[in-house]
Amino acid sequence: MASETSLNECVRSMTHVPSTRSFVVALALAICSVSCDVEVDEQKPNIVIIVADDLGWKDVGYHDGSIATPNLDRLAAEGVQLENWHVAPLCSPTRAGLMTGRWPIRYGMGESVITPWRQWGLPTTERTIADLLAVAGYERRGMVGKWHIGHHKQELLPLNRGFTSFYGHYNGALDYFTHQREGELDWHRNLETSHDEGYSTDLIGREAASFIDESLADKPFFLYVAFNAPHSPMQAQAADLAKYANVDEENRRIYSAMVDSMDQAIGVVLEALEKKKIADNTFVLFFSDNGAMSWGNNEPWRSGKGSVYEGGVRTPAMVRWPAGGLSGGGKVDGMMGMIDVYPTIKRLAGVTSEDPNQIDGIDVLDVMQ
């Protein structure tokens, strides 16, 4: 759309045309599109949200960690590091807050996780980011990885919460190789059981890249990539374990390999954006759902997962969107976190409609910039 100022200037320059006002305006619009200095609305950004599971503050290279995370380090160097990012101390509450922009305690999801036998989840009265972006015209809204905010009824599943596609698992603590939880297969494509074989971290990365590959370059999409890594059970691939053979403590060694594998998968996702030549106008946000368990490194913060001390609720986070000024490797110390994602995305997508429920988070785009 032409800016109001430049359009008015074009129209005024043509007022000598001896005809009706409607003809003048119509002709002005046509000529302005060719000869006037018209500002055209840029395409809405693609939105990619990547969430790690139980990642420690000092388990990334750019925080001087001992685990190789070159892709996250690169994302931090190319984007903006969010050094005061806060979440809930447990998986499900963080994911609920992310999806709604509201404190999960408001709707009964603030104090526990959704285990396989629980018969509740994110209430259907809550509008999700995917619902929001549907209103904004994002036709493709994919979710890949760990859902973990309700699965007892189909109405709680991703395809009924605004997403147009889903690939992954509903529960936490999934076996990385068999994709089972409590002895039952928990791997799905949309509403059907999937028997795909492979290490879950690899499958999530590949599926996310495929979603990007299959998206049209001239239409914005939303992709939510939720890794189950490096959450327990402690399972890693041999090639990744070999890199950390000098780590004596077994769980720390396996955990390091799991984080390394996740970083590789994130690299696959970032490469897909570059291959599609859409990385510049893609808003990529990364953070962890909470701090690490004892085998992770949350230093210099106190405690870890399950605690409301900083080690449990302050995680590595970064954002990159070159077209929106989020680049250059700067650091932001302003406090922000999971509930701020929804209102920030709302602004990115240009949605002005009222929300059905009170939003607790705030738009932090200006702070990021």
Disulfide bonds with the S-S distance in Angstrom:
Cys10-Cys32 2.46
Cys10-Cys36 2.13
